[in-house]
Amino acid sequence: MFGQSQWIRFSISVKDIPCEDVPKQLTLSSVFAGKDSVLLKEQFSVCQKYLEIPKIPGVYTVQIKTQLYELILVDFKIEANTPDSISLGEFKLKEPIAQLDEVTITGVQRKFIEIEADKTTLIVKDNPVLSISSIYDAILKVPGVMPYPGGGFAIGGQLATVYFEGVPSSLSTDDLMNLLKSLPANSVETIEIISNPGASFDANVSGAVININSIGKATKWLSGTVTLSYGLNQNQKISPSLVLNGRQSRWSWQLQMGYSNNERSNRDTSERVFNSFNPQIGLNSDRKEQTRNSYYYFKPSVTLNLSKRSSLMLNYNGSFGDNKINGNSVTASQSISPAVELRTDYKSRNYGMGNEGIAKFRQEFDTLKRVLNVTAFYSNYQNKSKRSNTQRISATDDYSILDYYMNINRFYLRADAEIPFEKIKFYLNTGVKYSLMDVKNIGSYNLNNSSSDIFDNPFYTSVIDFDYVEDNLAAYVDLKKKLGKKVSIGAGLRAENFSLRRASNVTSTARNNYFNFFPSFNAIYRMNSMVNIIGTYSRKIGIPNFTQYDPNNSGYYDSFSSSSGNTQLKPNFYDNAQFKITVLDYAQFSVNFTHSQFLNLNEVVVAPNSVQTVQTYRTYNNVNSMNYFLAIPVPFALFTKGLKFMDDPVDVDKMSFLYIYTSYTKTSISGYNYVNPNKGMWTLGVYSQFILPWKIRMNIDYYITSKGNYQIYEFVRNRSAFDVILSREFYDKKWKTSISFEDIFNTDQSNARVSFPNIQMNSYSKQDTRIIWFKVSYSFGKVEKNDSDGLNLPNVGGE
């Protein structure tokens, strides 16, 4: 059957000028076993085109690009009973926008993961598995991405940095996670996982990067998506959002706005054993919190096509957050005479407001993709926090107030040039950047006062005024070269200088200057149409977050507990290396090794013969981390059809499968005194999809972690979660609905042990994760991607 010929014909027309005057390039390719294979490449100028290809069943896409006209995409399918001649009809080239001279016909097996040497890309748009998910859920579906124990995401055992449209976010972990859980995945085009960021990324990016790219350019008139998520357990969580897109002849716009209200309950218990006493004594604490977090965002964006090859994009990102915490704790003593009992009631309220502006200018110099991008960014973020404590110890009450005002200004200007040399398959990226961050944080305190009047008429007995300034100048060059059809290599070098100044009225002024070169390397060997072998290396620096320097007491406070920064922390220098093998993109095995010259981690400081604890940070030297990851997809059709399943086009909409993954992470820290032998941690996970009657899709997600050590923490119990999602689409996939059951068995919790000089601590932490979610979204209009436009996604305080 495959020996037969399939004829394909189409015609091209254009208004005002003869279509023969529009130069065109034809690339004919197909997909075999999940990989593109180029069959024909030629220049042409005729208005009617005839193509002859082998008659191989599959789904194909005609993609037409020219220098001056809008992109056209047309899908068609070849089956065994398809006539030998297919007419695709007439393609009309529409109003001019900057595009490349190219006609591409590609056989498509609906690939939703693309593997490259320096990154893995998850295609979110039109992905049925993710159609009703949040962005947070979508990220966790990428192979190799795991929940980070302290919040956020881990890749290769390292905390990943989240970017929006190539711009890093500096939201707090809680705010960022709340935002990602409230944003619908169908507002996203792709999610890129860069496990070893190259020279074009900031050197101050330790670990991996997760880059979120929004949906593309809108068609004329109006298109958009309305989404509503509602979660229910003992608390309520609601998150409505709206995305609108529109376009006129020379400009396009996007508006993204939404609100989230997240109520949650936390419980934390701890056992503190003070071993400098003989015999040892201890304190046991039980703390309960009720949190209500409200977050609003308003994000308009406008893109103006200045000419056929240049564009200007303007973004404004506005947000407001209101976080309320009510908590109480009971602390009781062990082996202390007379016995101690401390009861604490506390309230906290945080107001955060962010305003951010971004201007991006793009200039394409010719049809060879030579491009200059210039980006200017400014943001201001202000946070006001008020906390009140009421403590009763030995039948005596005392009262405390802790108020903070933080003001952060950020600015950067960068220019990036992309210079390809297509004939020799060589690509050059280069750029420069300057950034400045100025932070002021004023902490005002009145601690352990005998009168509750300070709540209504506050006055302060001490003030800590902290200032932090960081400026950064960088330049980089990034090179890529294709060696034949199977090998691609890349190498980069970044020169970066950091200048830090931190000052406080309770500590001496400190200044540091760090200059270094940061190399990177990546290579991919496409062994055949199914197997890729990838190796990467990068060197990075981790500048401590300004909060780690800040001497203000910004954590939990009572008569036995407080917190403070450490102005003597050193920057972290990382060497990251990864080796990875992928089979059909989804199956993969990887090994990640990270060596850290320095690493800043939490520490609890206790003086000898004292029960007062101060949570701060400490720099550890010579830290090594090893991570192994294995993922295997198991389509159920493999058991019913055998290897013939590989010959059929893959339709994820109609396929049931299991996706099994496991990872092992072990970190060795010289200078840390492990109480028990240092054991690595295993994680086993299963993600599955079942196609049920009435077009209902059921997804089941389960993971479990073993006991073991992560950095300085020893997890003494397993941690696991079991989620089930039922979803269905209606009315040509415009309406999407789902109901999900999160952490059904209520086992997502943390039990850890950690030891420092003079103290050993056992802790338990549990959030209200057993939740039923109801989600519905409605999409209208049509969206098309234009690679020259980057539309807005939330990023308060990013740089």
N, C-alpha and C positions, 0 to 999 in steps of 0.2 A: 504493500500500500504506500510505503514511504517513497517508493520509486516514482510515483506519479508526480506531475507538475501541477502547481497551483498558480493561476494567473491572477494578478491584482492590478486594477487600473483605477486611476483617479485623475481629476482635472483641477487646475488652479486658475482662479480669476482674481483680478484686482481692479479697483476703481481708478479711473483717470489715466492710468498708464498701461501699456502692453505688459502682460505677465512675463513675456520673454525677456524683458529688460530687468527683471528681478533675479539676480544670481542666486542659485540654490545648490545645496549639497545634499546628496542622498546617502544615508547610512542604513543598511539593511541588516538587522540582527535578530536573533531568536534566543530563547532561553532553553538550555538543556541541563537537566539535573540542578536547576536553581541558579545557573550562571549564564551571563550574557555571552553570546558567541557572534562576532561580526562576520557576516556572510558577503557583504558587498559595500563598497564605499566609492562614490563618484560624484562629480560635479554635473549639474544639468541646468538647462534653462527653458525647456519646452513647457507648454501649458498642459499637455496630456501625457501622462506617464504610465508605462506598462512594466510590470515586474513579474519575473518568473521565479518561484521559490519551490522547494520540495513540499509536498502536501503532508505536513506533520500536524496532527491535531494539537490544538492549544489556543490560548487567548493571546491576541496581538494588539498592539497599540501603534497607531500612526501619529507621529509627533512632527509637526511642521514648524520650523523656526526660520525667520529671515532677519536681516539686519534692521528692517524698518517696520515690521508688522507684528501683530499680536500672535502669540502662541496658539496653535490649534492641536487638540488631542481628539482622536477618534479610535474607539475600540472596535475590534471585530474578532470573530472566532472561526477557527477551522476545525471541522469535524470530519469523520470518515465519510459521511453522506453529503458533504458540502459540494456544490457544483465546482467544476474545475476553474471557473472564472468568477471572480468577485469584483463588483463595482462598488467603490467607496463613495462615489458621487463627486460633487464639486466642492472644493474648499475655497472659501472666499477670504482673501487676506484683508484684515480690518485695520482700522486707524493706527497710525504709526506710534510705536513705542520702541525703546531700545531693546533689541533682541539679536541673537546670533543667526548667521546664515546657515541653516541646517534643516534637513528633513530626516527624521529618524523613524524607522519602523522597528518596533521592539516586541518580541514575544514575551508575554508576561505570565508568570505563575503566581501573581499576587504576593510578592515578597514583602514582608513587613519588617525584616531585619536586613540591613546591609553591612557587610564587614569590610573595613578598610584597614590599612596598616596602623593608622594613628587613632582610629575611633570605630565605635559600633553605633549605628543609627537605627532607632526604632521608628518606623513609619506609623504615626498615630492616626493621621487623617484616613478615614474610611476603614479603619481597622475594627472589625466587628467585635473583637474581644474587648476592646477598650472604649467602645462607643458611648457607654453611659458611666464610665469611670471618672474619678477626679484625676488631676495631674499627679497627685501623690500616688494613687493606685497604679497609674500607668508606668511611673518610674520603677516601681517595685516589680513590674513584669519584665524588665530588661534583664537578660541573663547576666548574673554576676553581681547584681545590686542587692544589698541586704539592708535591713533596718539597723541603724547604728545604736548601740546600747544606751547612749545618752541622748538620743534623738537625732534625726537626720538620716543620712544614708551612708553606707560603707561600701567601698569597692576595693577588693584586695586587702581587706582588713583595715583600710585607712578611711578617715572621714572625708567625704566628697564635698566639693564646693559647688553650689547651685548657681548657674548663670541664666540670665534671660536675654535672648538675642545677642549672645556674646558679651554681655555686661554682667559682672559678678554682683550678686545680691549680698548686702550686709545686714539684712534683717536678723534679729535674734532668732535662735533656733525655734523657739515656740511660735513666734509670729510667722516665720517662714513656713513651718509645717501647717499651721492653721490656714495660711493663704493657699498653699498647694492643695490642701484637702477641700477647699471651697471653690477652686477654679475647675471648670469642666475640661476634661481631656479633649473634647471635640472642638475646643478653641486652639488646639495645638497641631501644628503640621508634623514636626519631628522632635524626638528627644535624642540627643547625641551623648554618648558615653565616651569620654576621652580619658582612658585609664592612665596614660602618661602624657600630660600636656606638654606640647612642644614649645619652641622658642617664641612663638607668636603670643603665647599666654604669659601673664604676669609671673615673674619668678616667685612671688609671694603666694603661690598656690601649691600647698602641700597635698599629696594624694591626687585623687581623680577630679574630673570636672563633669558635671551633668549640665548640658546646655539645652535649654528649652526654646524652640523656635515656634512662633505663632503661625496661625493660618495666613495664607497669602493674600494677594490683591483681590479685591472684590470686583464683581461685574458691575455693569451700569445699574442704576436705580439703587435697590436696597437689598441686603442680605444679612443674616445674623442667626443667633442662637439664644434661646431663653432656657435657662436651667434652674431647677429647684431641687434641693436636697434637704431631707428632713430626717434627723436621727433621734431615736428615742430609747432610753433605758430609765434609770431613776432620774436622769437629767434630760434636757432637750437640746437639740442642735439643729439649727436651720441656716441654710445658705442659698439665697437666690442670687442669680447673676444674669447679666445681659451683655451680649456682644453684637454690635452693629457694624456693618461695612457698607461703603458706597463708593462710587467712582463717577467722575465726569471725564471729559476728553483728556485733560492734562493733569488732573489731580485726583487723589483718592484719600479716603479717610477711614478711620476706625475708632469706635468708642467702646470701651470696656468698663463696666461698672458693676459693683456688687456689694453685698453685705453678708457678714457671717456672725452668728451668735452661738458661741460654743460654751455650754455649761458642762463642767466636769467635776468629779470628786477624786481626791487623791488621799491615800493613806501611806504614811511612812513610819516605820518603827526602827529603833536602833538600840543596840546593846554596846555600851562603851566600857571597856575594861582598862583601868589605869594601872599599869604593871610596874610603875616606879614605887608604889607603896608595898609594904610587907606587913601583913598579907595584902593581896590585891583588893581593890575596891572597884565598884562600878556604878554606872547610871544607866537606867533603862528609860527610853522615851517612846511615847506613842503620839503621833501627830496626825491630825485630820484636817484637810483643806477642802473648801468649796470655792471653785473659781468660775467666774463668768467673764468671758472674753468677747468683746464686740469689736468688729473690724469693718471699716468702710473703705472702698477704693473707687477712684474716678480717674480713668486713663484715656484721654483723647489723643489721637495721632493723625497727622496730616502729611501726605507725601505729594510733592509737586514735581512733575516732570518738566525741568527747565528747558530741555532740548531732547533730541532723539537719543542722546547718550549721557545725559546728566540728570540727576534728581536731588531733591532736598527733602529730608524728612524731619519733622518737628514733633516731639513728644512732650506731653506734660503728665506727670504721675503724681496724683494727690491721694493721701490716705489719712485716716484718723483711727486710732485704737483706744479703747477704754477697757482696762483690765481690773476686775475687782476680785479680791481674795479675802475670805473669812476663814480663820483657822483657830484651832485650839490644840494644846498639847499638855500631856502629863508626864513629868519626869520624876522617877522614884529611884532611891539609892539602894545599892547592895553593899552590905558589910560596912556601912557608915553609922557611927553612933555619935550623937543621936541621929535617927533616920531623917532623910531629907525628902520632901515632896514639893515639887514646883508645878504650879498650874499656870499656864499662859494662854491668854486670849489675844488674838491680834487681828488687825484689819489692814489691808493695803489697797491702794488705788493708784493706777498708773495711767496717765494720759500721754499718748504719743501722736505727734502730727508730723507728717512728712510732705515736703514739696520738692519736686524734682523736674528738671528740664533737660532734654537731650536734643541736640541738632546734629544730623548726619548728612554729609554731602558726598555724593558718589559721582565720579566722572569716568566714563568709559572712553578710551582714546581711539579705539579702532575695533574692528570685528574680531580681533585675536584675543579678546578678553583682557586686555591691558587696562587695569582699573586702579584708580586712586580713591580711597575712602578717608574722609576727615570727620572726626567725631569730637564734639565739645559737650561736656557734661557738668552740671552743677546741681547740688542738692543741699537742703537744710532739713535737719531732723531735730525736733525738740521733744523732750520727755520730762514730765513732771510726775513725781512719785511721792505719796504720803503714806506713812506707815505708823500705826499706833499699837503699843503693847501694854497689856495689863497683866501683872504677875503677882501671884500670891505664894509666898514661901514662909513657913513657920508662922502662919496666921498674920503675916504682914503683907500689905499690898504696896506695890510701887508701879509707877507709870512711866512710859517712855514714848518719845516721838522721834521718828527718823524721816526727814524730808530731803528730797533730791531734786535738782534741776540740771538737766543735761542739754547741751546745745552742740550739735555736730554740723560742721560745714565741710563739704567735699567739692573738689573741682578736678577735672582732668581734661587734657587736650591730647589727641593722638592722631597720627596719620599713618595709613597702611597702603602699600602698593603691591598689586598682584601683577606679575610680569611672566606670562607663559611663553615658551618657545615650542610650539606644537610640532614643528617638523622634527625636532630632535627629542621630543617628549621630555622636556626639562621645564621645571616651574620654579619661579623665584618669588618669594614674599619677603618684604622688608618693611620696617616701620620704626617710628619713634613715639615716645609717650612721656608726658610730664603730669604728675598728679600731686595734689596737696590735700591733707586732711587736718582740720583743726577741731579739737574736742575740749570742751569745758564742762566740768561736772562739780557742782557745789553740793556737798552734803552737810545738812544742819541737824544737830542732835541735842536732845535733852533726855538723858538716860537715868533710869532708876530714881525718878522724882517721887516725893511722897504725896503729891497732890494731883488729882485727876483734872484740875483746872487747866492744865497745859493742853488738854484736848480741845477745849473751847477757846482758850486764849494762849496760843502757842508762843513760847519764847525759847531761845536756844542757848545752851551753855557752852557749846563748841561747834566750830565750823571747819570743815576740810574742803579747801579749794584746790581742785586738781586740774592742771592744764596739760594737754598733749598735742604735739605738732609732729606730723610725719610728711615729709616730701620725698618724691621718688622720681628719678629720671632714668629712662631706659631706651635702648635701641636693640633691634634684633634683625637677623637674617635667617630665613627658612628656605631650604632647598629640597626639591623632590625630583626624582629621575626614574623613568620607566626603562627597564632593561629587558627588551623583548616583550613577549606577551605574558610572562609568568612572574616576573620579579619587579617590584617597585621599592625604592629606598628613599629615605628622607633624612636630612640632618639639619640641625639648627644651632645657632649660638646667640645668646642674649647677654648683653652687658647691662647691669642694673645697679643703681646706687640708691641706698636708703639713708636718709638723715632723720634721726629721732631726737625729740626733746620732750622731756616730761618734768614737771615741776609741781610742787605742792607746798602748802604752808606747814606741813608736818614732816616733810622729808626734803632732803637736799635735791637741787636741780641736777638732772642727769642728761648727758648728751652722748649720742653714739652715731657713728657713721659706718655703714657697711657697703662695700663695693666688691662685686665679684662677677665672674663669668659663669653662665649656666648653659651647658651644652645639652643637646637632645639628639636622639637617633631613633629611627623606626624602619622596619623592613617587612615586606610581605612576599611570600613565595606561594603562588597559586599552583599547587602540585598538579591538580587536574580540575575538572569542572565541579568537584565536590569538596576538596580539601584545601584549606589555607593554613600556612604556617607563618606565624607573626612573632616578631621580636621587637621590643621597645626599651628605651632607656632615657631617663631625664634626671637632671639635678635641679633642685628647687630650694628655696629658703622660706621658712615660716616665721614671719615677724609676729611676736606675741600680740594678741588683741589688746587694745588700750585698756579694756576692763581688767585684764590680768595685772596691769601696772597700778591701777587706781587704788589708793589706800582707803577709800570710803567703804563703809560697812554696808554692802548691798545685798547680802544674803540673809538667811534666817538669823534672828537675834533673840536670845534670852539670857538669863544670868549666867549660864554655863556655855553659851555658844555665840560666836560672832564670826565675821569674815573680813578679809582685807586682801589687797593686791600685794605684789612683790615687785618693787622698782628695779631689782637686780636681775631679772630674767634675761636669758640670752636667746637670740633667734635660733630657730631650728634649721639645720642644713640637712636636706634629704637627698639620698641617691636611690632612685626607683628603677627597678628592672623587671620586665615581664616577658614571659614566653607563653605563647598561646597557639593551640591547634583547634581549628573549627572544621566541622563536617556538615555540609548543607546548611551553613550559617547558624542553625539552632543548637546542634550538638557541639560542645566545646570542652576543652581541657586547658587550664591555664595555671601557671606558677608565678607568683608575685613575690619579689624580695625587696625590702626597704631597709636601708641603713640610715639611721638618724644620728648625726654627730651630737646634737642636743635635742631634748624633747621636754616640753613644759607640761606638767600634769598637776592635778589637784594634790594638795597635801594638808593634813590636819596637824597643827603644831600644838604641843602640850608641854609646858615647863615641868621639870621634875617636881614630884610631890604636889601637883596641882590638878584640879579637875576642870579648869577653864580650857576650852578648845577654840582655836582660831583656824578657820578654813582659809587657805591661801594657795599659792602655787610654788612649785619647785622645778628647777632645771635638772634633768637627768642626762648623763653622758652615755654615749656608745649604746644605742638602742637598735636591735635588729628584729625585724618582723618578717615572717614567712607565711604566705597564704596559698592554698591549693583550692582550685574550683573545678568541678566536673558537672556538666549538664547533659542530659540525654532526653530527646523528645521521642515519644512512643505513640505514633498514630494508630488508632484501633484498626483502621483499614489494612494495616500491614499484616494483621493476623487473618483477615478474611480474603485479601487479594494477593498476599505475598509480595514479592518484589515487583510485580506488575503495577502495584500502587505508585511506584516511582515514575511510571510513564504517563500518568494522568495529570492534568492541570490541578494544582492545589487550590481548593476553595475553603478558606478558613471558616466562612459562614456556615458550611455544611459538614465540617469535620470534627469528630470526637478524638480527643488525644489526652495523653498524660505528658507532663513535662517534669522530669525528676532532676533535682540538683542537690549537690552536697558541697560543703566547703570545710576547710580546716585552717585555723589561724593560730599561730603561736608567736608571742612577742617576748623577747629576752631583754631585760633591763639591768645592766650592770649598775651597782650602787643601790639597788632596792633589795631589801631583806625579805625574801619570800618566807612566810610562816610554814607553808607546805610546799612540796615539790612543784615547780612550775609546769603545768600541763596545758596544752593547747585546747582550743574549743572546736567541736564539730557542730555543723548545722546540716540538717537534712530537711529538704522541702519537696513538696509535690504540688504542682499546679495542673489542673485538669479542666477539660471542657467536654460537656455531654450535650448533644443535640436531641432534645426531647420532642414529643408530639406538639402540634400547634405552634411550631416555629419558636419554641421556648429554648433558650440557651441557658444551661446551668454550668457555672464555673465554681470549682472547689479549690481552695488554697489552704495548705497546711504546712507548718514548719515547726521544728523542734531543735533546740540547742542543747548540747551536753553540758555537764559540769566541767569546769576548767577555768583557766586564767585568761583574762583580757587586759593587757597592759598591767596595771598594778592591782586590778580587782580580781578576786577569786569568786566565781559564781558557784554557789554550793548546791543549787537546785536547777533542774531543767526549766527552760522557758519555752513555751509553745503557744500556738494560736491556730484556730480552725475557723475558716470563713466560707460561707456559701452565698453565691449570687445567682439570682434568677432574673433573666432579662428578655425582653421582646421588643421588636421594632414594628411600627405600623405606618401605613400610608406612604409607601415608597421610601421608608427609612427616615421620614421626617420627624415622626414621633418616636422617641426611645424611652422605655420605662424599665425600671429594675427595682427589685427588693433584695436586700442583702442582710445577712446575719453575721456580725463581726465577733470573733472570739467567742464562739458558741459555748465552749466549756469553761470560760472565764479563767484561763490558765496563763494569760499574758501578764507576767509579773517578774520582778527582779529580786533575787536573794543573793547578796554579795558580802564578801569579807575582805577587809583591807587592814594593813598594819603599818604603823609609823612609830618612831621612837616614843616610848612612854604610854602608848595607847594601841589597843586593838579594837576594831569596830566591826560588828555584824549588822547589816541593814536589810530591810525588806521594803519594797515599794510597789504599790498597786494603784493603777488608774482604772476608771470605770470603762473598760473596753468592751463589755458585752452590750452591743448596740444593734438595733434594727434600723436599717437605712431604707428610706423610700426616695427614689430619684426619678425625675422625669425631665426630658428636654425636647424642645421643638426647634427645628431648623427651617429657615425659609431663605429663598434666593439661592444663588450659586456663587461659589468662591473658586478662584483660579489662582495658582501660585505664580508669582513673578519674582525670580531670584534676586532681582536688583532692589527689591523692597523688603525691609525688615519692619514689620508692624509691631506695635507696642504690647509688651507684657509687663505686669507689675514688677517694680524693683525700687523700693524705697531705700535710699541711702547707699545704692551700689556705686561702684566706680569702674 
